[in-house]
């Protein structure tokens, strides 16, 4: 039983308040130094004109797409743009690879086409145990890419294997607060980078 199960009530107003209160507590537990290091990794990739790839499944796939949107067209600098790509967005590629090679290969096959050792892989997974995420991570590390994991629950295998972790501590299967917090990190970073890069000549 997780915290949401414990505070659930059939009264919608009471449940809404308890959920929001709980989410606030989850957000307070995030180590902001991890976010700062993630921002440094993104800015370093920008300096060397490397690509940052985002991956995830389900709700985390949507978060990966949102990161790619906010960190590319959402950032004002066109003279030295952030090169960000979500590997969750091309359904023709994803379904072709899943059909021909298996779902666990949907990200690895794309990385083999697009990625180089100077690039960054950001894997978003609440559990940290999805096989296609871990396969992509293993490939990324094998070619020397920098790896970042955005996780929740206990972080799973992903948290232990990446070069840098941004962890949102929650109870197991608290997907709502986990994914809410992951999206907050996206918006925090977008707001920071937008203002930082506006100061450039």
Backbone bond lengths (Angstrom), bond angles and torsions (degrees), N, CA, C in turn:
res aa  C-N    CA-C-N  psi(-1)  N-CA   C-N-CA  omega(-1)  CA-C   N-CA-C  phi
1 X - - - 1.471 - - 1.528 109.20 -
2 X 1.348 116.62 129.41 1.461 119.52 178.09 1.530 110.27 -99.39
3 X 1.324 115.98 -178.76 1.460 120.15 -174.09 1.523 111.79 -64.80
4 X 1.323 118.30 -34.46 1.469 120.14 179.00 1.524 110.29 -65.62
5 X 1.327 117.02 -41.16 1.468 119.81 175.70 1.525 110.76 -59.33
6 X 1.322 115.94 -38.67 1.465 119.52 -176.59 1.529 112.24 -70.30
7 X 1.341 117.71 -36.75 1.471 117.50 -175.84 1.533 113.00 -97.23
8 X 1.325 117.37 1.20 1.465 119.24 -178.77 1.526 111.60 -57.26
9 X 1.332 114.14 138.49 1.451 122.19 173.04 1.519 108.11 -141.46
10 X 1.337 118.21 144.45 1.468 119.96 178.76 1.534 113.73 -66.83
11 X 1.327 116.93 -15.59 1.464 120.20 178.41 1.532 108.85 -75.21
12 X 1.347 118.26 115.34 1.465 119.60 -172.93 1.524 114.19 -64.03
13 X 1.330 117.10 -37.63 1.472 119.23 179.85 1.521 110.79 -66.99
14 X 1.326 116.60 -42.27 1.461 120.19 178.40 1.522 110.60 -65.21
15 X 1.348 116.15 -41.91 1.460 118.65 179.58 1.527 110.75 -63.50
16 X 1.333 117.11 -41.55 1.465 120.86 179.84 1.525 110.35 -59.63
17 X 1.323 116.66 -44.34 1.470 119.66 -179.90 1.525 110.87 -64.05
18 X 1.331 116.50 -44.04 1.461 119.73 -178.58 1.528 111.10 -65.69
19 X 1.322 116.86 -38.60 1.465 120.21 178.87 1.524 110.31 -64.15
20 X 1.318 116.31 -46.45 1.463 120.15 -179.75 1.527 110.63 -63.41
21 X 1.324 117.03 -43.12 1.469 120.30 177.82 1.527 110.63 -60.19
22 X 1.317 115.58 -42.54 1.470 119.79 -179.80 1.522 110.60 -65.87
23 X 1.325 116.93 -42.74 1.463 119.94 178.82 1.521 110.78 -60.29
24 X 1.311 117.34 -40.18 1.471 120.46 177.26 1.525 110.74 -59.64
25 X 1.325 116.99 -40.31 1.464 120.34 178.70 1.524 111.10 -66.74
26 X 1.331 116.72 -39.53 1.467 120.59 177.24 1.525 110.30 -61.12
27 X 1.320 116.76 -46.18 1.463 120.85 -178.66 1.528 111.51 -61.90
28 X 1.324 117.00 -36.11 1.460 120.60 -179.80 1.529 112.31 -66.69
29 X 1.326 116.51 -22.42 1.467 120.31 -177.42 1.530 112.70 -84.40
30 X 1.321 118.47 -8.15 1.459 120.89 -179.32 1.529 109.21 -72.17
31 X 1.312 116.17 135.31 1.462 122.07 177.57 1.530 108.12 -81.23
32 X 1.313 117.38 107.86 1.465 121.09 -175.87 1.528 112.17 -66.93
33 X 1.327 117.20 -18.85 1.465 119.46 175.78 1.524 110.57 -66.72
34 X 1.327 116.21 -30.91 1.466 119.67 176.52 1.523 110.59 -66.90
35 X 1.326 116.67 -39.32 1.469 120.12 177.14 1.522 110.01 -66.20
36 X 1.316 117.36 -40.97 1.468 120.93 178.74 1.527 110.84 -60.11
37 X 1.327 117.39 -42.10 1.458 120.50 178.63 1.525 111.01 -66.85
38 X 1.321 117.58 -37.29 1.458 122.12 176.28 1.526 110.24 -61.80
39 X 1.308 117.23 -43.53 1.464 120.90 176.52 1.525 111.01 -60.28
40 X 1.317 117.08 -40.60 1.470 120.54 178.25 1.529 110.53 -62.59
41 X 1.319 117.01 -41.54 1.466 120.96 178.77 1.527 110.28 -61.66
42 X 1.330 116.90 -42.01 1.473 121.04 178.63 1.526 110.52 -64.16
43 X 1.328 117.17 -45.28 1.463 120.81 -179.11 1.524 111.77 -67.48
44 X 1.329 117.33 -37.33 1.464 120.29 176.52 1.525 110.69 -64.06
45 X 1.318 117.37 -39.51 1.463 121.33 177.28 1.530 110.12 -63.32
46 X 1.318 116.53 -38.43 1.467 120.84 177.61 1.524 110.86 -62.57
47 X 1.318 116.65 -42.63 1.462 120.30 -178.44 1.527 111.97 -61.21
48 X 1.320 116.76 -38.61 1.468 119.37 -178.65 1.536 111.68 -95.26
49 X 1.352 115.75 8.33 1.469 122.93 177.56 1.527 112.03 58.14
50 X 1.307 115.52 38.61 1.458 122.00 176.17 1.526 109.98 -89.22
51 X 1.312 115.43 164.72 1.458 121.11 179.60 1.519 109.92 -100.82
52 X 1.333 115.70 139.30 1.460 122.49 174.61 1.526 107.19 -105.77
53 X 1.330 116.35 117.36 1.455 122.27 -179.78 1.528 109.99 -99.82
54 X 1.333 116.51 134.11 1.458 122.29 176.58 1.525 109.52 -112.19
55 X 1.339 116.08 138.81 1.458 121.16 176.36 1.527 110.08 -137.44
56 X 1.322 116.23 156.75 1.459 122.28 176.92 1.514 110.02 178.01
57 X 1.318 116.75 164.50 1.465 123.34 178.30 1.524 110.32 -113.76
58 X 1.333 116.31 148.84 1.458 120.40 174.34 1.515 112.22 59.87
59 X 1.341 115.99 -127.53 1.454 119.52 178.07 1.517 112.29 -60.25
60 X 1.331 116.73 -31.88 1.460 120.45 178.28 1.525 111.71 -70.76
61 X 1.339 117.17 -25.80 1.465 120.07 173.73 1.523 109.70 -65.99
62 X 1.326 116.25 -41.46 1.464 120.33 176.97 1.524 110.76 -64.17
63 X 1.323 117.14 -38.28 1.459 120.79 177.33 1.521 110.82 -65.63
64 X 1.329 117.11 -39.03 1.466 120.69 176.75 1.523 110.56 -60.42
65 X 1.336 116.43 -44.02 1.467 120.30 177.73 1.520 111.23 -63.19
66 X 1.323 116.13 -38.75 1.463 120.84 -178.57 1.532 110.44 -67.03
67 X 1.331 116.63 -41.59 1.462 120.33 174.84 1.528 110.14 -57.57
68 X 1.332 116.64 -47.92 1.468 120.32 -177.75 1.519 110.84 -61.35
69 X 1.319 117.29 -40.72 1.464 120.91 177.82 1.521 111.27 -63.11
70 X 1.320 116.12 -50.96 1.464 119.98 -172.53 1.526 112.52 -70.72
71 X 1.332 117.27 -30.78 1.464 119.69 -176.21 1.526 113.03 -93.03
72 X 1.321 117.72 -2.11 1.473 119.97 174.26 1.520 109.39 -109.59
73 X 1.318 117.84 -83.93 1.469 120.02 -177.74 1.520 111.85 -68.65
74 X 1.329 116.87 -18.52 1.461 119.50 179.66 1.508 114.65 -81.31
75 X 1.328 118.02 -7.03 1.466 122.76 -179.42 1.529 108.57 -105.55
76 X 1.335 118.74 134.66 1.465 120.70 -169.64 1.521 115.81 -73.15
77 X 1.330 119.69 -20.30 1.458 120.86 -172.29 1.519 111.80 -77.81
78 X 1.326 117.13 119.39 1.452 121.83 173.95 1.524 111.59 -104.81
79 X 1.333 117.44 -16.75 1.460 120.21 178.30 1.532 110.84 -71.70
80 X 1.340 116.84 -34.02 1.458 121.58 174.72 1.535 108.02 -140.88
81 X 1.327 116.74 75.48 1.463 120.01 -173.37 1.526 112.02 -73.76
82 X 1.312 114.69 160.27 1.456 120.20 169.30 1.527 107.88 -77.58
83 X 1.320 116.15 129.67 1.464 120.75 178.32 1.530 107.26 -96.18
84 X 1.310 115.77 100.16 1.461 121.67 -175.16 1.521 109.03 -127.02
85 X 1.327 116.44 135.95 1.461 121.53 -177.59 1.521 109.67 -140.71
86 X 1.328 116.12 131.65 1.460 120.62 173.35 1.515 108.74 -95.70
87 X 1.324 117.42 126.74 1.461 122.05 178.84 1.520 112.30 -87.10
88 X 1.341 116.16 13.74 1.468 121.00 178.68 1.524 112.22 -99.61
89 X 1.329 118.17 -0.30 1.465 120.02 -164.43 1.524 115.88 -97.24
90 X 1.327 119.05 -22.77 1.460 120.65 -176.77 1.521 109.16 -94.80
91 X 1.337 115.99 96.13 1.464 120.17 -174.46 1.523 112.37 -67.74
92 X 1.329 117.62 -29.17 1.462 119.30 176.79 1.522 110.52 -63.57
93 X 1.331 116.28 -45.69 1.464 120.61 178.66 1.524 110.66 -64.95
94 X 1.326 117.09 -47.32 1.465 121.17 -177.20 1.527 111.06 -59.94
95 X 1.331 116.86 -47.05 1.461 119.23 -177.36 1.520 111.48 -71.77
96 X 1.332 117.89 -32.39 1.465 120.09 176.98 1.526 110.63 -64.96
97 X 1.335 116.04 -47.82 1.462 119.55 -179.93 1.519 110.59 -64.88
98 X 1.332 117.09 -44.60 1.466 120.33 179.76 1.521 111.24 -60.47
99 X 1.320 116.50 -40.23 1.462 120.87 -178.99 1.524 112.17 -70.25
100 X 1.331 116.08 -41.30 1.464 120.46 -173.36 1.521 113.78 -89.29
101 X 1.342 116.79 -32.95 1.461 120.06 -171.46 1.528 114.17 -124.09
102 X 1.327 116.90 -11.74 1.460 120.15 -178.00 1.518 111.90 106.95
103 X 1.333 115.65 147.53 1.465 120.69 -175.19 1.528 112.29 -62.53
104 X 1.318 116.37 -29.37 1.468 118.79 -178.42 1.526 112.36 -66.79
105 X 1.338 117.84 -10.97 1.461 121.73 -177.58 1.533 113.92 -99.97
106 X 1.341 118.52 0.23 1.473 119.58 -169.07 1.521 113.11 -63.10
107 X 1.308 118.33 -30.73 1.464 120.62 179.67 1.531 111.53 -94.10
108 X 1.317 117.25 -37.81 1.461 120.67 -179.99 1.520 110.78 -58.15
109 X 1.335 117.20 -46.51 1.460 119.70 -176.88 1.527 111.60 -62.07
110 X 1.323 116.74 -36.17 1.464 119.76 178.15 1.526 111.24 -70.50
111 X 1.314 117.11 -40.28 1.463 120.05 178.22 1.524 110.99 -62.14
112 X 1.319 117.09 -36.89 1.462 120.15 179.64 1.530 111.29 -63.89
113 X 1.329 116.91 -27.10 1.462 121.23 178.32 1.531 111.47 -83.54
114 X 1.333 116.41 -45.48 1.460 120.59 -167.34 1.531 115.63 -100.31
115 X 1.318 118.47 -28.14 1.466 120.37 -164.64 1.520 112.95 -93.03
116 X 1.334 114.87 153.67 1.459 122.35 172.09 1.529 108.31 -132.40
117 X 1.325 116.11 172.45 1.462 120.17 -174.35 1.518 113.16 -66.59
118 X 1.323 118.14 -18.41 1.457 120.40 179.64 1.528 112.73 -83.26
119 X 1.332 116.96 -6.06 1.460 121.33 -174.73 1.523 112.10 -87.02
120 X 1.329 114.78 176.21 1.468 122.82 -177.90 1.530 108.64 -124.26
121 X 1.316 116.73 136.80 1.465 121.89 172.72 1.518 108.77 -111.97
122 X 1.343 115.86 123.69 1.465 121.60 175.48 1.525 107.48 -111.08
123 X 1.322 116.12 115.26 1.462 122.13 -178.82 1.523 109.33 -105.69
124 X 1.341 115.48 123.56 1.458 121.16 -179.06 1.526 108.17 -107.19
125 X 1.326 116.37 120.53 1.464 120.45 -179.18 1.516 109.14 -158.40
126 X 1.331 116.29 121.64 1.459 119.21 179.12 1.528 110.60 -62.58
127 X 1.323 116.69 -47.16 1.469 120.03 -177.68 1.518 112.14 -78.42
128 X 1.337 116.60 -32.40 1.461 120.77 -175.96 1.510 113.70 75.28
129 X 1.326 117.29 15.93 1.460 120.15 -174.90 1.525 114.54 -125.94
130 X 1.316 119.34 10.35 1.464 121.32 -179.05 1.527 109.79 -69.52
131 X 1.328 116.11 132.72 1.466 120.02 -173.37 1.520 112.34 -65.52
132 X 1.342 117.82 -36.29 1.473 118.07 -179.37 1.521 111.57 -71.66
133 X 1.322 116.80 -29.80 1.468 121.05 175.44 1.527 110.24 -68.51
134 X 1.330 116.50 -46.31 1.457 120.66 -177.82 1.524 111.05 -67.81
135 X 1.338 117.75 -35.29 1.469 120.35 176.36 1.518 111.01 -63.79
136 X 1.335 116.22 -42.75 1.466 120.31 178.03 1.524 110.52 -63.57
137 X 1.335 116.20 -40.71 1.463 120.49 179.16 1.524 111.19 -62.61
138 X 1.318 116.69 -44.29 1.463 120.26 179.69 1.528 111.04 -60.94
139 X 1.331 116.41 -41.65 1.466 119.17 178.65 1.525 110.31 -65.81
140 X 1.335 116.43 -45.57 1.467 120.22 -179.00 1.518 111.09 -57.68
141 X 1.316 116.42 -43.92 1.462 119.73 -179.95 1.527 111.03 -67.73
142 X 1.326 116.85 -32.89 1.466 119.95 -178.18 1.516 112.53 -66.87
143 X 1.347 117.59 -25.87 1.466 119.67 179.49 1.526 112.11 -103.11
144 X 1.337 117.05 3.59 1.460 120.51 173.51 1.503 115.81 92.30
145 X 1.348 118.27 13.29 1.463 120.38 176.59 1.532 110.55 -68.39
146 X 1.328 116.33 152.28 1.458 121.66 169.31 1.519 107.75 -77.37
147 X 1.328 117.26 136.02 1.467 120.79 -177.21 1.524 111.28 -120.98
148 X 1.332 114.51 138.48 1.467 122.62 178.88 1.517 107.81 -129.23
149 X 1.311 117.01 136.57 1.455 121.66 175.28 1.516 110.38 -116.93
150 X 1.333 116.50 130.58 1.463 122.43 172.44 1.522 105.63 -108.89
151 X 1.324 116.50 111.37 1.459 121.06 -168.71 1.521 112.01 -129.91
152 X 1.340 114.47 175.15 1.467 122.68 172.38 1.526 108.27 -145.53
153 X 1.343 116.21 -160.27 1.461 121.70 -176.45 1.545 108.47 51.16
154 X 1.345 117.66 -125.05 1.469 118.89 175.86 1.527 111.80 -98.86
155 X 1.325 117.84 4.04 1.459 122.43 178.40 1.507 114.77 91.17
156 X 1.347 117.40 -21.60 1.449 121.50 177.61 1.516 113.31 57.60
157 X 1.324 115.36 -159.36 1.464 121.10 -179.54 1.517 111.94 -66.97
158 X 1.323 116.34 -31.72 1.466 120.48 -177.07 1.522 111.39 -59.45
159 X 1.303 116.48 -46.93 1.470 120.45 -177.52 1.521 111.62 -59.73
160 X 1.314 116.28 -35.02 1.469 120.20 -177.18 1.528 112.29 -78.24
161 X 1.330 117.56 -24.38 1.462 120.49 -171.19 1.524 114.66 -97.23
162 X 1.334 117.81 -23.59 1.467 119.56 -174.56 1.525 111.50 -76.19
163 X 1.334 114.63 160.42 1.464 119.96 175.03 1.520 111.51 -69.17
164 X 1.326 115.54 -34.85 1.466 119.74 -178.00 1.518 109.30 -141.87
165 X 1.317 117.17 135.03 1.460 122.61 -177.98 1.516 111.20 -115.89
166 X 1.335 115.48 135.53 1.465 122.17 167.06 1.521 105.18 -115.05
167 X 1.323 115.49 104.48 1.469 120.07 -169.91 1.520 111.39 -109.74
168 X 1.336 115.19 134.76 1.461 122.65 175.69 1.526 107.00 -109.65
169 X 1.327 119.02 102.59 1.466 120.42 -176.00 1.531 111.64 -71.51
170 X 1.320 116.07 119.90 1.471 122.04 173.73 1.519 108.27 -140.60
171 X 1.325 116.28 169.26 1.455 120.31 170.35 1.524 109.31 -70.22
172 X 1.316 116.68 162.96 1.460 121.54 178.08 1.525 110.99 -59.35
173 X 1.330 115.05 141.07 1.465 124.46 175.73 1.525 113.96 65.31
174 X 1.320 117.69 19.01 1.466 120.10 172.30 1.530 108.19 -87.99
175 X 1.332 115.64 67.87 1.458 120.17 -175.38 1.527 112.28 -65.33
176 X 1.328 117.45 -37.95 1.464 119.67 -178.40 1.516 112.69 -58.66
177 X 1.339 118.84 -61.50 1.465 119.81 178.45 1.519 113.22 -60.17
178 X 1.337 117.68 -35.48 1.459 120.50 179.00 1.522 110.75 -60.84
179 X 1.334 116.37 -50.79 1.462 119.83 -177.58 1.522 111.73 -72.80
180 X 1.339 117.75 -31.15 1.471 120.02 172.59 1.524 109.95 -58.98
181 X 1.316 116.47 -45.52 1.469 121.09 -177.71 1.520 110.98 -67.84
182 X 1.321 117.30 -38.89 1.470 119.69 177.93 1.524 110.78 -61.35
183 X 1.328 116.29 -40.21 1.459 119.17 178.25 1.525 111.21 -69.00
184 X 1.312 117.20 -35.09 1.468 120.18 176.15 1.521 110.31 -60.83
185 X 1.346 116.91 -40.97 1.463 120.60 178.84 1.521 109.89 -61.27
186 X 1.325 116.54 -41.77 1.468 120.70 176.11 1.523 110.78 -57.13
187 X 1.308 117.31 -50.29 1.465 120.36 -176.74 1.527 111.66 -68.55
188 X 1.328 116.78 -35.69 1.465 120.15 175.42 1.526 110.17 -59.91
189 X 1.324 116.20 -47.63 1.463 120.21 -178.14 1.519 111.60 -66.22
190 X 1.318 116.99 -40.45 1.468 120.51 178.15 1.521 110.39 -61.16
191 X 1.316 116.74 -45.96 1.462 119.97 -179.21 1.526 111.42 -64.88
192 X 1.317 116.97 -39.11 1.467 120.27 178.02 1.519 111.37 -65.64
193 X 1.323 116.97 -50.81 1.461 120.96 -175.50 1.521 111.80 -65.84
194 X 1.330 117.12 -38.13 1.457 120.08 177.79 1.523 110.99 -57.16
195 X 1.309 116.41 -46.50 1.454 120.77 -177.45 1.532 111.82 -74.57
196 X 1.324 115.99 -37.63 1.466 118.84 178.55 1.520 111.59 -63.47
197 X 1.327 117.17 -45.90 1.460 120.74 -174.38 1.531 112.17 -76.27
198 X 1.320 117.09 -19.80 1.466 119.47 173.88 1.519 111.73 -64.99
199 X 1.331 116.51 -21.56 1.465 120.43 -178.75 1.528 112.22 -81.13
200 X 1.313 117.20 -9.60 1.456 119.51 179.55 1.528 110.72 -70.37
201 X 1.337 116.82 149.66 1.480 119.69 176.77 1.519 111.40 -60.08
